[in-house]
Amino acid sequence: MGFDGEGTVTWSKVIPEARVTDVFAGARTPDGKAVFLVGVPGASADQPAALGETVLAADGSSVVARELEDSAGWFAAGILASEAGTSALIYAPTETGMAWRELGVATQGD
């Protein structure tokens, strides 16, 4: 666990491969993996948090944890899982409303 100067928990590790601030969503992929959409702290206090994925094999034999590319400053809306694949739905505020993106997840470590 990590703490700020006032003693508030700012991040935690549930598994050795991933340091996360939040768990936003989880889903089971068609091939039996568990994928979680998580918050990843910025490298320093002035950098925005990013989004990441943590993928666990059905038998627990492997774990993949990675930051989602170009996700700093974006927020998680959820995970879309289907036979066609698994995606993270993310959003960021803009001057005129919201920007939305869909990113493929659960593709590493296959």
MMTF fields as JSON, N, C-alpha, C and O atoms, coordinates in Angstrom:
{
  "mmtfVersion": "1.0.0",
  "mmtfProducer": "UNKNOWN",
  "numBonds": 439,
  "numAtoms": 440,
  "numGroups": 110,
  "numChains": 1,
  "numModels": 1,
  "chainsPerModel": [1],
  "groupsPerChain": [110],
  "chainIdList": ["A"],
  "bondAtomList": [4, 2, 8, 6, 12, 10, 16, 14, 20, 18, 24, 22, 28, 26, 32, 30, 36, 34, 40, 38, 44, 42, 48, 46, 52, 50, 56, 54, 60, 58, 64, 62, 68, 66, 72, 70, 76, 74, 80, 78, 84, 82, 88, 86, 92, 90, 96, 94, 100, 98, 104, 102, 108, 106, 112, 110, 116, 114, 120, 118, 124, 122, 128, 126, 132, 130, 136, 134, 140, 138, 144, 142, 148, 146, 152, 150, 156, 154, 160, 158, 164, 162, 168, 166, 172, 170, 176, 174, 180, 178, 184, 182, 188, 186, 192, 190, 196, 194, 200, 198, 204, 202, 208, 206, 212, 210, 216, 214, 220, 218, 224, 222, 228, 226, 232, 230, 236, 234, 240, 238, 244, 242, 248, 246, 252, 250, 256, 254, 260, 258, 264, 262, 268, 266, 272, 270, 276, 274, 280, 278, 284, 282, 288, 286, 292, 290, 296, 294, 300, 298, 304, 302, 308, 306, 312, 310, 316, 314, 320, 318, 324, 322, 328, 326, 332, 330, 336, 334, 340, 338, 344, 342, 348, 346, 352, 350, 356, 354, 360, 358, 364, 362, 368, 366, 372, 370, 376, 374, 380, 378, 384, 382, 388, 386, 392, 390, 396, 394, 400, 398, 404, 402, 408, 406, 412, 410, 416, 414, 420, 418, 424, 422, 428, 426, 432, 430, 436, 434],
  "bondOrderList": [1, 1, 1, 1, 1, 1, 1, 1, 1, 1, 1, 1, 1, 1, 1, 1, 1, 1, 1, 1, 1, 1, 1, 1, 1, 1, 1, 1, 1, 1, 1, 1, 1, 1, 1, 1, 1, 1, 1, 1, 1, 1, 1, 1, 1, 1, 1, 1, 1, 1, 1, 1, 1, 1, 1, 1, 1, 1, 1, 1, 1, 1, 1, 1, 1, 1, 1, 1, 1, 1, 1, 1, 1, 1, 1, 1, 1, 1, 1, 1, 1, 1, 1, 1, 1, 1, 1, 1, 1, 1, 1, 1, 1, 1, 1, 1, 1, 1, 1, 1, 1, 1, 1, 1, 1, 1, 1, 1, 1],
  "groupList": [{"groupName": "MET", "atomNameList": ["N", "CA", "C", "O"], "elementList": ["N", "C", "C", "O"], "formalChargeList": [0, 0, 0, 0], "bondAtomList": [1, 0, 2, 1, 3, 2], "bondOrderList": [1, 1, 2], "singleLetterCode": "M", "chemCompType": "L-PEPTIDE LINKING"}, {"groupName": "GLY", "atomNameList": ["N", "CA", "C", "O"], "elementList": ["N", "C", "C", "O"], "formalChargeList": [0, 0, 0, 0], "bondAtomList": [1, 0, 2, 1, 3, 2], "bondOrderList": [1, 1, 2], "singleLetterCode": "G", "chemCompType": "PEPTIDE LINKING"}, {"groupName": "PHE", "atomNameList": ["N", "CA", "C", "O"], "elementList": ["N", "C", "C", "O"], "formalChargeList": [0, 0, 0, 0], "bondAtomList": [1, 0, 2, 1, 3, 2], "bondOrderList": [1, 1, 2], "singleLetterCode": "F", "chemCompType": "L-PEPTIDE LINKING"}, {"groupName": "ASP", "atomNameList": ["N", "CA", "C", "O"], "elementList": ["N", "C", "C", "O"], "formalChargeList": [0, 0, 0, 0], "bondAtomList": [1, 0, 2, 1, 3, 2], "bondOrderList": [1, 1, 2], "singleLetterCode": "D", "chemCompType": "L-PEPTIDE LINKING"}, {"groupName": "GLU", "atomNameList": ["N", "CA", "C", "O"], "elementList": ["N", "C", "C", "O"], "formalChargeList": [0, 0, 0, 0], "bondAtomList": [1, 0, 2, 1, 3, 2], "bondOrderList": [1, 1, 2], "singleLetterCode": "E", "chemCompType": "L-PEPTIDE LINKING"}, {"groupName": "THR", "atomNameList": ["N", "CA", "C", "O"], "elementList": ["N", "C", "C", "O"], "formalChargeList": [0, 0, 0, 0], "bondAtomList": [1, 0, 2, 1, 3, 2], "bondOrderList": [1, 1, 2], "singleLetterCode": "T", "chemCompType": "L-PEPTIDE LINKING"}, {"groupName": "VAL", "atomNameList": ["N", "CA", "C", "O"], "elementList": ["N", "C", "C", "O"], "formalChargeList": [0, 0, 0, 0], "bondAtomList": [1, 0, 2, 1, 3, 2], "bondOrderList": [1, 1, 2], "singleLetterCode": "V", "chemCompType": "L-PEPTIDE LINKING"}, {"groupName": "TRP", "atomNameList": ["N", "CA", "C", "O"], "elementList": ["N", "C", "C", "O"], "formalChargeList": [0, 0, 0, 0], "bondAtomList": [1, 0, 2, 1, 3, 2], "bondOrderList": [1, 1, 2], "singleLetterCode": "W", "chemCompType": "L-PEPTIDE LINKING"}, {"groupName": "SER", "atomNameList": ["N", "CA", "C", "O"], "elementList": ["N", "C", "C", "O"], "formalChargeList": [0, 0, 0, 0], "bondAtomList": [1, 0, 2, 1, 3, 2], "bondOrderList": [1, 1, 2], "singleLetterCode": "S", "chemCompType": "L-PEPTIDE LINKING"}, {"groupName": "LYS", "atomNameList": ["N", "CA", "C", "O"], "elementList": ["N", "C", "C", "O"], "formalChargeList": [0, 0, 0, 0], "bondAtomList": [1, 0, 2, 1, 3, 2], "bondOrderList": [1, 1, 2], "singleLetterCode": "K", "chemCompType": "L-PEPTIDE LINKING"}, {"groupName": "ILE", "atomNameList": ["N", "CA", "C", "O"], "elementList": ["N", "C", "C", "O"], "formalChargeList": [0, 0, 0, 0], "bondAtomList": [1, 0, 2, 1, 3, 2], "bondOrderList": [1, 1, 2], "singleLetterCode": "I", "chemCompType": "L-PEPTIDE LINKING"}, {"groupName": "PRO", "atomNameList": ["N", "CA", "C", "O"], "elementList": ["N", "C", "C", "O"], "formalChargeList": [0, 0, 0, 0], "bondAtomList": [1, 0, 2, 1, 3, 2], "bondOrderList": [1, 1, 2], "singleLetterCode": "P", "chemCompType": "L-PEPTIDE LINKING"}, {"groupName": "ALA", "atomNameList": ["N", "CA", "C", "O"], "elementList": ["N", "C", "C", "O"], "formalChargeList": [0, 0, 0, 0], "bondAtomList": [1, 0, 2, 1, 3, 2], "bondOrderList": [1, 1, 2], "singleLetterCode": "A", "chemCompType": "L-PEPTIDE LINKING"}, {"groupName": "ARG", "atomNameList": ["N", "CA", "C", "O"], "elementList": ["N", "C", "C", "O"], "formalChargeList": [0, 0, 0, 0], "bondAtomList": [1, 0, 2, 1, 3, 2], "bondOrderList": [1, 1, 2], "singleLetterCode": "R", "chemCompType": "L-PEPTIDE LINKING"}, {"groupName": "LEU", "atomNameList": ["N", "CA", "C", "O"], "elementList": ["N", "C", "C", "O"], "formalChargeList": [0, 0, 0, 0], "bondAtomList": [1, 0, 2, 1, 3, 2], "bondOrderList": [1, 1, 2], "singleLetterCode": "L", "chemCompType": "L-PEPTIDE LINKING"}, {"groupName": "GLN", "atomNameList": ["N", "CA", "C", "O"], "elementList": ["N", "C", "C", "O"], "formalChargeList": [0, 0, 0, 0], "bondAtomList": [1, 0, 2, 1, 3, 2], "bondOrderList": [1, 1, 2], "singleLetterCode": "Q", "chemCompType": "L-PEPTIDE LINKING"}, {"groupName": "TYR", "atomNameList": ["N", "CA", "C", "O"], "elementList": ["N", "C", "C", "O"], "formalChargeList": [0, 0, 0, 0], "bondAtomList": [1, 0, 2, 1, 3, 2], "bondOrderList": [1, 1, 2], "singleLetterCode": "Y", "chemCompType": "L-PEPTIDE LINKING"}],
  "groupTypeList": [0, 1, 2, 3, 1, 4, 1, 5, 6, 5, 7, 8, 9, 6, 10, 11, 4, 12, 13, 6, 5, 3, 6, 2, 12, 1, 12, 13, 5, 11, 3, 1, 9, 12, 6, 2, 14, 6, 1, 6, 11, 1, 12, 8, 12, 3, 15, 11, 12, 12, 14, 1, 4, 5, 6, 14, 12, 12, 3, 1, 8, 8, 6, 6, 12, 13, 4, 14, 4, 3, 8, 12, 1, 7, 2, 12, 12, 1, 10, 14, 12, 8, 4, 12, 1, 5, 8, 12, 14, 10, 16, 12, 11, 5, 4, 5, 1, 0, 12, 7, 13, 4, 14, 1, 6, 12, 5, 15, 1, 3],
  "groupIdList": [1, 2, 3, 4, 5, 6, 7, 8, 9, 10, 11, 12, 13, 14, 15, 16, 17, 18, 19, 20, 21, 22, 23, 24, 25, 26, 27, 28, 29, 30, 31, 32, 33, 34, 35, 36, 37, 38, 39, 40, 41, 42, 43, 44, 45, 46, 47, 48, 49, 50, 51, 52, 53, 54, 55, 56, 57, 58, 59, 60, 61, 62, 63, 64, 65, 66, 67, 68, 69, 70, 71, 72, 73, 74, 75, 76, 77, 78, 79, 80, 81, 82, 83, 84, 85, 86, 87, 88, 89, 90, 91, 92, 93, 94, 95, 96, 97, 98, 99, 100, 101, 102, 103, 104, 105, 106, 107, 108, 109, 110],
  "secStructList": [7, 3, 3, 7, 6, 6, 1, 7, 3, 3, 3, 3, 3, 3, 3, 6, 6, 3, 3, 3, 1, 3, 3, 3, 3, 3, 3, 3, 7, 6, 6, 1, 7, 3, 3, 3, 3, 3, 3, 3, 7, 7, 1, 1, 6, 6, 1, 7, 7, 3, 3, 3, 3, 3, 3, 3, 7, 6, 6, 1, 1, 7, 3, 3, 3, 3, 3, 7, 6, 6, 7, 6, 6, 7, 3, 3, 3, 3, 3, 3, 3, 3, 6, 6, 3, 3, 3, 3, 3, 3, 3, 3, 3, 3, 6, 6, 3, 3, 3, 3, 3, 3, 3, 3, 3, 1, 7, 6, 6, 7],
  "xCoordList": [0.839, 0.0, 0.881, 1.989, 0.376, 1.076, 0.209, -1.017, 0.856, 0.137, 0.637, 1.805, -0.263, 0.181, 0.664, 0.699, 1.035, 1.576, 0.608, 1.032, -0.688, -1.696, -2.141, -3.017, -1.534, -1.862, -2.984, -3.41, -3.472, -4.529, -3.924, -2.896, -4.56, -4.079, -4.253, -5.346, -3.182, -3.247, -3.141, -3.531, -2.629, -2.576, -2.373, -1.995, -2.631, -2.41, -2.033, -2.286, -1.426, -1.078, -1.827, -1.654, -2.653, -3.332, -2.527, -2.452, -1.933, -1.034, 0.292, 0.293, 1.4, 2.702, 2.873, 3.617, 2.207, 2.414, 1.661, 1.873, 0.792, -0.05, -0.179, -0.541, 0.122, -0.113, -1.264, -1.128, -2.389, -3.582, -4.19, -3.982, -4.955, -5.675, -7.134, -7.744, -7.703, -9.119, -9.324, -8.544, -10.372, -10.839, -12.204, -13.136, -12.326, -13.542, -14.526, -15.738, -14.024, -14.921, -14.175, -12.945, -14.927, -14.35, -15.263, -16.474, -14.675, -15.467, -14.724, -13.512, -15.469, -14.906, -14.846, -15.84, -13.689, -13.542, -14.043, -14.157, -14.346, -14.831, -13.877, -14.321, -12.571, -11.615, -11.362, -10.429, -12.191, -12.141, -11.233, -11.094, -10.607, -9.768, -10.639, -11.784, -10.087, -10.739, -9.964, -8.75, -10.647, -10.006, -10.614, -11.832, -9.745, -10.176, -9.656, -8.49, -10.513, -10.147, -9.811, -10.648, -8.579, -8.084, -7.525, -7.203, -7.417, -6.743, -5.281, -4.953, -4.399, -2.957, -2.462, -2.716, -1.757, -1.301, -0.278, 0.46, -0.246, 0.767, 2.149, 2.281, 3.166, 4.542, 4.948, 5.824, 4.32, 4.574, 3.262, 2.255, 3.278, 2.041, 1.436, 0.226, 2.247, 1.716, 1.273, 0.811, 1.404, 0.959, -0.394, -0.616, -1.305, -2.635, -2.6, -1.726, -3.57, -3.722, -4.066, -4.591, -3.769, -4.083, -4.969, -5.332, -5.308, -6.09, -5.218, -4.291, -5.507, -4.764, -5.678, -6.858, -5.119, -5.852, -5.018, -3.789, -5.703, -5.088, -5.857, -7.074, -5.151, -5.778, -5.238, -4.025, -6.139, -5.768, -6.238, -7.388, -5.347, -5.725, -6.722, -6.711, -7.569, -8.599, -8.018, -8.619, -6.856, -6.25, -5.271, -4.62, -5.163, -4.269, -2.807, -1.951, -2.496, -1.106, -0.391, 0.839, -1.122, -0.455, -1.245, -2.466, -0.5, -1.078, -0.427, 0.792, -1.252, -0.737, -1.283, -2.488, -0.406, -0.812, -0.119, 1.104, -0.902, -0.302, -1.153, -2.366, -0.474, -1.173, -1.733, -1.064, -2.952, -3.549, -2.939, -2.913, -2.453, -1.756, -2.626, -3.811, -2.036, -2.704, -3.971, -4.961, -3.945, -5.136, -4.99, -5.921, -3.858, -3.682, -4.726, -4.905, -5.408, -6.435, -7.809, -8.76, -7.928, -9.206, -9.853, -9.179, -11.153, -11.916, -12.574, -12.851, -12.823, -13.391, -14.909, -15.508, -15.523, -16.976, -17.36, -18.472, -16.471, -16.775, -16.074, -15.272, -16.4, -15.829, -16.946, -18.024, -16.672, -17.603, -16.986, -15.924, -17.637, -17.106, -18.117, -19.302, -17.623, -18.47, -17.6, -16.386, -18.21, -17.453, -16.46, -15.434, -16.764, -15.897, -14.644, -13.665, -14.661, -13.498, -13.901, -15.08, -12.904, -13.125, -12.532, -11.386, -13.305, -12.877, -13.169, -14.095, -12.36, -12.625, -13.271, -12.801, -14.331, -14.977, -14.524, -14.77, -13.85, -13.307, -13.775, -14.185, -13.713, -14.171, -13.317, -12.648, -13.358, -12.684, -13.536, -14.114, -13.62, -14.379, -13.672, -12.443, -14.456, -13.933, -14.65, -15.543, -14.268, -14.931, -16.388, -17.2, -16.72, -18.089, -18.879, -20.004, -18.328, -19.043, -18.09, -17.258, -18.215, -17.388, -16.784, -17.412, -15.55, -14.908, -14.936, -14.664, -15.258, -15.347, -14.357, -14.099, -13.797, -12.91, -13.192, -13.606, -12.961, -13.058, -11.685, -11.158, -11.112, -9.788, -9.861, -10.523, -9.191, -9.128, -8.319, -7.255, -8.811, -8.089, -8.068, -8.69, -7.35, -7.253, -6.627, -6.943, -5.736, -5.097, -3.638, -3.041, -3.057, -1.663, -1.553, -2.473, -0.467, -0.2, -0.973, -1.023, -1.577, -2.338, -1.406, -1.86],
  "yCoordList": [-1.177, 0.0, 1.235, 1.225, 2.297, 3.577, 4.622, 4.593, 5.538, 6.554, 7.943, 8.118, 8.939, 10.317, 10.875, 10.148, 12.142, 12.767, 12.814, 12.962, 12.689, 12.723, 11.338, 11.203, 10.301, 8.937, 8.289, 7.184, 8.955, 8.382, 7.385, 7.662, 6.224, 5.228, 5.776, 6.21, 5.76, 6.271, 5.177, 5.398, 4.003, 2.86, 1.596, 1.647, 0.452, -0.832, -1.884, -1.721, -2.961, -4.098, -5.312, -5.712, -5.888, -7.124, -8.3, -9.353, -8.107, -9.097, -8.393, -7.189, -9.095, -8.437, -7.647, -6.667, -8.045, -7.431, -6.119, -5.46, -5.719, -4.557, -3.653, -4.1, -2.372, -1.353, -0.508, 0.145, -0.509, 0.163, 1.064, 0.867, 2.072, 2.956, 2.565, 2.794, 1.975, 1.6, 0.398, 0.158, -0.352, -1.392, -0.924, -0.798, -0.664, -0.079, -1.11, -0.92, -2.192, -3.181, -4.499, -4.541, -5.546, -6.862, -7.667, -7.45, -8.6, -9.445, -10.755, -10.845, -11.755, -13.041, -13.053, -12.768, -13.38, -13.428, -14.779, -15.724, -14.885, -16.151, -17.327, -18.472, -17.054, -18.136, -18.402, -19.123, -17.823, -18.143, -17.293, -17.565, -16.27, -15.375, -14.376, -14.126, -13.811, -12.718, -11.451, -11.402, -10.429, -9.165, -8.067, -7.991, -7.212, -6.106, -4.804, -4.714, -3.795, -2.451, -1.695, -1.577, -1.178, -0.606, 0.79, 1.17, 1.547, 2.838, 2.636, 1.863, 3.334, 3.242, 4.622, 5.592, 4.738, 6.072, 6.633, 5.888, 7.977, 8.627, 8.403, 8.093, 8.561, 8.34, 9.34, 9.049, 10.514, 11.513, 12.204, 12.013, 13.007, 13.642, 14.59, 14.813, 15.155, 16.096, 15.434, 16.123, 14.121, 13.408, 12.756, 12.198, 12.825, 12.245, 10.721, 10.072, 10.183, 8.723, 8.225, 8.971, 6.975, 6.341, 5.128, 4.869, 4.402, 3.182, 1.999, 2.132, 0.859, -0.343, -1.544, -1.45, -2.673, -3.93, -4.935, -4.945, -5.766, -6.909, -8.13, -8.204, -9.091, -10.296, -11.502, -11.695, -12.311, -13.515, -14.736, -14.796, -15.712, -16.961, -17.709, -17.561, -18.499, -19.231, -20.135, -20.302, -20.719, -21.614, -20.898, -21.536, -19.569, -18.79, -18.893, -18.382, -19.547, -19.787, -18.563, -18.516, -17.574, -16.395, -15.137, -15.151, -14.059, -12.746, -11.783, -11.788, -10.954, -9.89, -8.584, -8.451, -7.627, -6.306, -5.277, -5.292, -4.385, -3.359, -2.104, -2.146, -0.979, 0.288, 0.353, -0.045, 0.851, 1.018, 2.247, 3.327, 2.08, 3.137, 4.381, 4.281, 5.544, 6.847, 6.971, 7.552, 6.432, 6.496, 7.466, 7.597, 8.146, 9.108, 10.213, 10.795, 10.496, 11.525, 11.058, 11.839, 9.797, 9.234, 8.51, 8.182, 8.26, 7.613, 6.345, 6.242, 5.385, 4.096, 4.14, 4.613, 3.643, 3.482, 2.023, 1.737, 1.093, -0.323, -1.196, -0.732, -2.48, -3.479, -4.079, -4.385, -4.242, -4.904, -6.245, -6.286, -7.34, -8.676, -9.435, -9.504, -10.004, -10.807, -11.853, -11.879, -12.706, -13.705, -13.048, -13.639, -11.827, -11.12, -10.562, -10.268, -10.413, -9.873, -9.108, -9.019, -8.558, -7.807, -6.419, -6.281, -5.385, -4.002, -3.207, -3.515, -2.178, -1.203, 0.01, 0.482, 0.516, 1.734, 2.845, 2.789, 3.875, 4.951, 6.3, 6.41, 7.333, 8.667, 9.744, 9.501, 10.936, 12.11, 13.329, 13.424, 14.256, 15.484, 16.341, 16.389, 17.009, 17.941, 19.271, 19.386, 20.267, 21.569, 21.504, 22.327, 20.533, 20.444, 19.253, 19.027, 18.491, 17.327, 16.235, 16.442, 15.072, 13.917, 13.301, 13.241, 12.846, 12.048, 10.605, 10.335, 9.686, 8.265, 7.477, 7.817, 6.413, 5.506, 4.075, 3.818, 3.17, 1.74, 1.133, 1.249, 0.485, -0.093, -1.595, -2.052, -2.361, -3.811, -4.142, -3.563, -5.067, -5.53, -7.054, -7.693, -7.622, -9.071, -9.725, -10.868, -8.997, -9.533, -9.886, -10.601, -9.405, -9.683, -11.024, -11.431, -11.702, -12.942, -14.15, -15.165, -14.06, -15.217, -16.338, -17.392],
  "zCoordList": [0.0, 0.0, 0.0, 0.536, -0.606, -0.597, 0.077, -0.028, 0.765, 1.517, 1.14, 0.794, 1.21, 1.008, 2.342, 3.335, 2.382, 3.586, 4.755, 5.901, 4.484, 5.541, 5.977, 6.831, 5.388, 5.781, 4.999, 5.334, 3.962, 3.131, 2.152, 1.535, 2.009, 1.058, -0.349, -0.712, -1.15, -2.519, -3.562, -4.708, -3.213, -4.121, -3.304, -2.133, -3.947, -3.271, -4.301, -5.495, -3.828, -4.677, -4.154, -3.003, -5.0, -4.638, -5.163, -4.53, -6.315, -6.903, -7.188, -7.442, -7.156, -7.309, -8.604, -8.624, -9.678, -10.979, -11.189, -12.206, -10.265, -10.525, -9.315, -8.227, -9.512, -8.494, -9.014, -10.048, -8.322, -8.821, -7.754, -6.556, -8.222, -7.308, -7.173, -6.128, -8.22, -8.239, -9.139, -10.061, -8.866, -9.783, -10.264, -9.469, -11.573, -12.126, -12.649, -12.539, -13.212, -13.816, -13.961, -13.958, -14.083, -14.314, -15.212, -15.242, -15.943, -16.837, -17.061, -16.862, -17.475, -17.871, -19.384, -20.052, -19.927, -21.379, -21.889, -21.109, -23.194, -23.739, -23.505, -23.42, -23.402, -23.166, -21.678, -21.325, -20.812, -19.393, -18.538, -17.346, -19.1, -18.306, -17.553, -17.93, -16.493, -15.783, -16.117, -15.922, -16.616, -16.946, -16.085, -15.923, -15.531, -14.686, -15.265, -15.649, -15.33, -15.745, -14.471, -13.576, -14.383, -13.132, -13.359, -14.485, -12.272, -12.282, -11.931, -11.03, -12.647, -12.431, -12.031, -12.746, -10.901, -10.478, -11.456, -12.099, -11.56, -12.381, -11.783, -10.599, -12.601, -12.15, -11.074, -10.259, -11.062, -10.027, -9.688, -10.371, -8.633, -8.161, -9.198, -9.183, -10.1, -11.08, -12.383, -13.292, -12.488, -13.684, -13.422, -12.348, -14.405, -14.189, -14.136, -14.712, -13.434, -13.394, -14.792, -15.619, -15.04, -16.317, -16.035, -14.888, -17.073, -16.948, -17.321, -18.121, -16.753, -17.056, -17.054, -16.715, -17.436, -17.374, -16.608, -16.686, -15.877, -15.205, -15.669, -15.502, -16.252, -16.802, -16.056, -15.966, -15.524, -14.788, -15.565, -15.999, -15.739, -16.401, -15.522, -14.3, -16.136, -15.401, -14.325, -13.264, -14.589, -13.604, -12.677, -11.85, -12.812, -11.969, -12.344, -11.621, -13.468, -13.837, -14.383, -14.36, -14.871, -15.401, -15.091, -14.938, -15.005, -14.762, -15.741, -15.915, -16.382, -17.237, -16.684, -16.471, -16.452, -16.001, -16.874, -17.014, -17.458, -18.307, -18.291, -18.089, -18.512, -18.663, -20.08, -21.034, -20.216, -21.542, -22.199, -21.609, -23.417, -24.134, -24.294, -24.61, -24.075, -24.241, -23.389, -23.834, -22.174, -21.323, -20.15, -19.355, -20.018, -18.926, -19.042, -20.112, -17.945, -17.927, -18.392, -18.381, -18.799, -19.227, -18.053, -17.077, -18.143, -17.086, -17.62, -18.815, -16.738, -17.136, -17.104, -16.138, -18.166, -18.206, -18.026, -17.581, -18.359, -18.174, -19.188, -19.998, -19.12, -20.019, -20.851, -20.343, -22.14, -23.047, -23.416, -24.038, -23.042, -23.338, -24.188, -23.861, -25.288, -26.166, -26.837, -26.636, -27.626, -28.374, -29.328, -29.663, -29.766, -30.708, -30.045, -30.73, -28.723, -28.026, -26.786, -26.444, -26.118, -24.891, -25.059, -25.486, -24.726, -24.891, -23.631, -22.881, -23.411, -22.358, -23.005, -24.04, -22.413, -22.87, -21.933, -20.728, -22.501, -21.666, -22.196, -23.351, -21.344, -21.735, -21.072, -20.068, -21.658, -21.106, -21.413, -22.496, -20.478, -20.748, -21.799, -21.851, -22.627, -23.627, -23.446, -22.607, -24.22, -24.142, -24.577, -24.156, -25.413, -25.947, -25.425, -25.872, -24.501, -23.973, -23.535, -22.652, -24.155, -23.8, -25.051, -26.108, -24.899, -25.942, -25.463, -24.293, -26.346, -26.004, -26.839, -27.994, -26.248, -26.973, -26.533, -25.403, -27.445, -27.121, -27.398, -28.504, -26.385, -26.5, -26.276, -25.344, -27.118, -26.924, -25.684, -25.464, -24.872, -23.687, -23.69, -24.538, -22.738, -22.576, -23.797, -24.128, -24.466, -25.659, -25.419, -26.224, -24.338, -24.032, -23.337, -22.627, -23.526, -22.803, -23.279, -22.584, -24.452, -24.957, -25.341, -25.786]
}
